């Protein structure tokens, strides 16, 4: 399984405007609703915030993997979100988050959720230039090709 097969151009949000965690999660969920990938963005935002209340999903070095499970999700949804200014996301290193990998999966497939989270963590760990390359991307297609290229090297 590859992240580049799960991420679609319509799940790439190039300009997150939010400054705070809850606003960023709400903005990303709203974007997925506009793309007709989820029905209820408020419910998804609530589930993401519940997960964050257990501990920040920020990995440090400007990257976070907010995630939740939701009924009615047939295929995993993986949004790549980019915030040029950064979002205060309670990162372990105190740095603002600029790159988000937001994952929503079905509660019926818990192992798939863990598998995808592991792939994201692996990509982030093995690709030191990932964040700066993604921040330099001007369009969704470019984000997808950067991820494909880095996956092949990893």
Secondary structure by P-SEA (a helix, b strand, c coil): ccccccccccccccccccccaaaaaaaaaaaaaaacccccaaaaaaaaaaaaaaccccccccbbbbcccccccccbbbbbbbbcccccccccccbbbcccbbbbbbcccaaaaaaaaaaaaaaaaaccaaaaaaaacccaaaaaaaaaaaaaac
